[in-house]
Amino acid sequence: MLQTLDWDSIMKDLGLHDDSVPPFKLNPHVCPSDAFPPPPPLQHHHQHQHQHQHHLHLEQPGHFLPHDFALSDAYPNPLDSCADSPAGWNGLGPDFFDELIQAADCFDSSELQLAQMILARLNQRLRSPAGKPLQRAAFYFKEAFQSLLLLHSGSNRAPARLSSWPDIVQTIRAYKAFSGNSPISMFTHFTAIQALYESLDGSMLFHVVDFDIGFGGQYASFMKEIADRADSCKLQPPIVRITAVVPEEFAIETKLIRDNLSQYAHELKLRFDVEFVLFRAFEMLSFKSIRFVEGESLAVHLSPAILHRLGSARNVASFLGDVRRLNPSIVVFVDTEPWADAAGPASFKRSFLGCFEHYATMFESVEAATGGGDWARKIEAYLLRPRIAAAVEAAARRAAPPWREAFHGAGMRPVRLSQFADYQAECLLGKVQVRGFHVAKRQAELVLFWHDRALVATSAWRF
């Protein structure tokens, strides 16, 4: 079936072909004699406007919304009053949230039948993902919690099935709307890609091992900048290799990624190769499942997903030890779970509430960015719902150590992201113009906030 799919026509029908155009520029074109230079320092304010014109090419968000849609006022955080939360909220908030807390308590005390009864009662009031963002988030958390209880009651996990084509179409459309209206996705991708690009350091053979590739569109910017730099400097561009470690059900997506990135590299006349390794094979063989080439410069892209997949502290330590032996030039970590690294005793309830707080904030930011309506619901259903299910299941395992603790234990040290990345992040928010988002530095991380809540943070590390 895969061979009969005309991806080019499909992407045109979906209006996705403009994804191959990079949404931002990386570093300015400077022709070094033997290596790529570090990014330039920030210029003074009177110089910013010209630099913005030259470097920033963000995609216009108007494909999905009318130009005059109203931006919501700043949302008060709905969970600030909950005393049981890790942030020390005062009060219990809505009744349905109170019942989720009770069910989480029951899970911690192994009273699974009582937890099921509480959630069954909650079904009467949370029948569908309707209402305000907090209520819609509660529905998906209730749903994820019920699936978790089924697993813990002895039910066999359903085997992973291939993504269906209709689901992939809807997911891509939701992703397109999300990227076009909210800065979250673009911030996540460009900060990671900028760090990877800066680690090239003149290498003529560059290999990225990516444990969270998504649909891979972020690499279009990476390849475009490499090709443009080589062309302007009259140099041979480096060979770019990407190895993505992906879940078993990702077969159709891998063909989509391979075909589109390979076609784009061909148009750029860039020597390019992308390979895919299934998680199951990686779990058995570790980095022996990945093909490495002598003399290549290596970078690794991580997110919390691989740490959850590894499970135990021992497995995470072994994994990071293997990464260290590879001697990568950079390890880029995109923290999509900023609640999970907080200090304090681990429990399912603590992780569950932190996760709920985070996604309630995400739902609010999506509501503000899209103006609500169908696109907000599709983003929640096709993008955020699977992440919630995975996060709730990970909260129940509570096996992997906080990632920062694991990194330091493996001998990793943070590397500050460049001023150019910081500047580009500010330009991104200025382009999107949704009130409530802001960027700040936190130690060596670059963090995107919705009001006072961290949404995602990018950091770079070396051994």
N, C-alpha and C positions, 0 to 999 in steps of 0.2 A: 504493500500500500504506500509506503513512504516514497518509493521511486516514482509514483504517479502524481504526487503533489507538485503543483507548479507554484513554488514558493514566491517567485517574482510576481506573478499575478495576484497571489494571495496578499502579499504585502502592499501592493498597489491598491487592491480593493479595500484594505484596512486603513489606507492612508498612512502607512508606517515607513514609506521609503525615505522620508526626510530624516529618519533616525540615523541614517548614514552620515548626515552632515553633523560635524561635531558641535555640541551645544555651547562649548566654550573653548577658548584658546589656552594653551598651557603656558609655555615661556616664549618670549619674543624671539624672532629669528636672529641669532648671532652666529657667525661662522667661526668656530674655534679651529685651531690647527690640529688638535689631537683629542679633544674631549668636549662633551657638552658642558657649558658653564653652569654655575649655580644660578638660581633665579635672581632677578634684580631686586634691590631693596625697594621698599615702598617709596614713592615719590611724594612730594608735598601736595597739599590739596589742590593748588592751582594747576598742577600737572595731571591730575587724575582724569579729567574729562577727556583729554586727548588719548590717554592710555586706554581708557575704557572703550573708546571708539575702535582702537586698533586691535584689542585682544578679545573682547567679550562678544560672543555670538550666541546668545541664548535663544532657544526656540520660543516663539510667541505662544502664549497659552490660549489664544482665542479660538482654537479649533472646536472647543467643546462648550463654551459658555458665551452668552452675549457680552459685548464689551462693557455694558453698563451694569453688570451684576453687582449687588450691594455687598460690601464687606461687613461681616458681623462685628459687633462690638467685642471687646476683650471678654472672654469667658471667665467667670470666677471658677476656681478649681472645685469641682463638686465633691471631692473626697477630703478636703482639708479638715473636715470635722470628724473624721473617723479615728477613734482612740486606738483601735486595734491595728492600725497600719504601721509600717516601719517608719514612716515619717512623723508619727506622733499626732495623728488627727484627733480632734476633740468631738466626740459624739458619734452617732451611728449612721446618719445619713438616711437614704431611702430604705424602705422596708426590704426591697429585693436585695439590696446590698447587704443588709443585716443578715439575711438568710444565706447568702453566699459565704459570709464569714462563719456562720454556724456550721455550714457544710464543710468548710475547710478545716475547722476545729475537729470535726468528727473524723475527717480523713487522717489528721495527725494522730488521733487516739485510736485509729483502726476500727472505728464504728462505721463501717462502710454502708451497712443497711440503713442506718439512721441518716447518713449523708444522702443516700438515694431517695429516702422519703422526703427530706427537705427539698431536694431538687425537683422531685415530682410535684410537690405542692407549688413550687415556684413556676412550674410549667403553666399553671393556670393564669398567671399574671404576665408571664413573658412568653407569649405564644409565637411571636414573630419579631424580627429585628426592626421594630417600629419605635416611634417616639423620638425623644431627644438623644444626642450622642451617647450620654451615659447609659441610658436604657438600652440602646442598641448594642453597646459594648457588653452590658450585662447579659443580654441574650446569648451572644457568642461565647461568653465565658461559661454560662450555664451549660450550653451545648457541649463545649470542650470538656467540662468537668464530668458530665454524664458519660461521655465516651471513655474518659479515664477510669471511671468506676466500673464500667463494663469490662475493661481490661483486667482490673484488679479483682473482679469477682470470678475470674477463671475463664471468661470468654476468650476464645482464640482471636488473635489479631487478624483482621482481614488481610490477605496478601496484597502487597503493593500492586496496583494496576496502572497500566499506561495512562497517561493523561489523554482524555478524549479530545478530538479535534475541536468540537464546539466549545469545550472548556478553555482550550488554549486560545481560541479566537477571543472569547470574552475576557480572559486574563490579560491578553495583549492590549485590548481596547481599554480595560481598566487601568493598566499600567501607563498607557499613553495619556489618559486623562490625569492620572496622578502626577506624572512627570511634567505635564504641561501647566498644571495649576498649583501644585504644592512644591516648595523647594526641597523637600526631604530627599526624594530620590536623586535629584541632580546634585545636591550637596554631598550625599553619600558617594556617588560615583566619581565626581570630579576631584574630591579631596583624595580619594584612594588612587585614582589615575595620576594625579599630579605627583604624589609621592613616588609612584612607580617610575614615572617619566624622569624625575630628578635623579633616580638611582641608576639610570643608564650609564652615565659616566664614560661615554665614548665606546662602550662595548659594541662589537659588531655581531654578536650573537646573544640575544636577550630572551630569557625564558621566564614566564610567569606561571607559577603553579597556583591555581585559583580554586579555593574551596567553597566559593559562593558566587558563581558567575551570573546567576539570574538568566536574562535573555542575551547577555553579552554585548549589548549595544554600546556600553561605555567604552569598549575597546576601539570603536570607530574613531573617537577623538584621539586616542593614543596613537593609532596607526597613521592618522592624517597628519598629526604634528611631526611624527618621525619622518614621513615621506616629504613633507614640506620643508623641514629643516635640511634634509639631505639635498633636496633639489635646489634650494636657495644657496647652499654652500658648495654645490657641484661635487658632492661626495656620494659614495655608494651607501645606500641606507642599510642599517643592520638587518639581520634576519630576526624575525619576531616569532617566537613559539609560545603557545598557550596550552597548558594542560589543565583541564577542569575536572575536578572530582565531583561527581553528580550522583543523585539518588537513582535507584533502579528504574523508577517509573518515568524517567526523564528522556526516554528514547526519541520521541517526536521533537521535543525541544532541542535536543542535541543536533538533529539534522537541520533545524531552522537556524541555529547559531552557526554551525559549520558552513552552510551554504551562503548565508548572508555575509559573514566576516570574510570568507574566502573570496567571494565575488568582489567585495569592496577592496580587499588587498590587491586583487588582480587589477582593478581599475587604477589603483595608486601605483601599480608596478612595484609592489612591496613583496619581498620574499617572506612568506607567512605560512605557518602550520598550526593547526589546532587539533588537539587530541582529547579524548574523554576517557576517564577511568571511573568505573562504578564504585560506589562507597563500599559495597561488599568485597570487591577485589582489594580495595585499599585497606580495609580492616584486616584482611588475611595477610597481605604482603607488604603493607606500609609503603614506603617510597620505592620499594623494588617493583611496584606495579607501574611506575612512571619511568619513561625513557628520558635519560639525561645525555647530553652531548658534551664531550670534553671541551673545555675552554669557554663554555657559555657563562654569562652572568645571570644569576638566578635571583628572582624575587618571589615572595610567597604572600598571598592574600588570604586572610583569615577573617572569620566572623564567629559569633558564639555557636552557630549551628554545628560546626565540626567538633567543638569541645563537648557539646551535648551528646553527639553521636558516639564519641569515644567513651563517655560515661564516667569512669572512675578517675580519681586523682592519679593513680598509678599509670593508667593508660595515657592520660594527658601529659604526665611527666615524660613518659617514654616517647610520645609523639614529638614533644618539643626537643627532646634529646636528639631524635632523628633529624629534625629541622636544623639543629645546630651543626650536626655533622655535615650537612649539605653546604654550610657556609654561605647563606644567601646574602646578597648585598643589602637587602631590606626585607623586613616583615611588616606588612601593613595590616592593621587590625581595625575593622569597622565594628564598633560596639553598638549593635541595634537593641541591646537590652540594658540600658543604663541603670535599671533598678537592681540588677543581679549582683553587682559588685559591692553592695553596701556592707558595712561592718555589722556584726551581730550574729546571734545564734541562728543557724539554719533551721527552717521548718517549712513544711508545705504551705501553711497559712501565710507566713511572711513573704515567701516567694510569690504566691498566688496574688496577694494584695498588691505587692509591688508591680507585678505584671499587669494587674487590672488597672491600677493608677496610670501606668504608662500608656496602655491602649485606649483608655478613656480620653487621655490627653491627645493621642493620635486622632481619634474620631472627631474630637472638637476642632483640631487644626484642619482636618480634611473638610469638615463642614464649613469652616470659615473660608478656606481656600477655593472651594467649589461653589459656594452659595447654597449648598444642600441639594436636594433633588436626586434624580436618578444616578448621576455620576458618583455622588458620594456613596450611595448604596452599593453600586457596583464595585467601587474601590474597596469598600468594607468586606463585601462578600467574596470577591475573587482574589484580593491581595492580602487583606488583614486577617480574615478568618483562618486561613491555613497557618499563618504565623501564630495566632492565638492558640490553636490546637497544639502546635509543636511546643510552645512555651509552657503551657499547662502540663503537658506530659513531662517536659524537662524539670519543672518545679517538683513533680512527684518523685523523680529519681534522686535529686539532691546529692548527687555523687561527685560531680566535677567541682573542683575548687574554684574560687573566684579567679577570673582570668588574669588579673593583675598579679595576684599572689603566685599563680603558676608561672607567669612570664619571669618575674623576678627570681623565682626558685630555679629556673632554667638558665639563669645568667644573662638574661636579656636586659638591655638598657634602652630607655626611650630616646628618640631622636626628634628634636623639635621640627615641626612642619615649617615650611618656608613662609616668609612674609608675603610672598606672591600668592600662596594658597589662601592666606588670611584675607588679602585684598580681593581676590576673586570671589571668596565667600560673601563678602560685603556687597560686591557688585551683583552677585546672584540675587540677594535679597532685595536690592534696589530695583532689579528688573522684574521680579515677581510681584513685589508691592502688595503683600498680604500683611496686614497689621497683626503683630503678635509674635512673629518669628524674629529671632536675633541670633547672632553668632558671638561666641566668646571663647577665649583660650582658658583651658583648665589644666594646669601643669603643662604637659607636652601635648595635650589633646586639643583638637579643634572641635567645638561642640555646637550643634544646632539646638536652640531652645524654642519652645512654644511658651511664651511668657516666662515663668520661672522654672519650667519643667524641661529637663534634657530629653531630647528625642533620639539623637544619634551622635556618636562621637568617633572621630577618626584619629588614629595615632600610628606612628612609625617606630619600629624597633630594630635594634641590631644586637648581635652577640658580641 
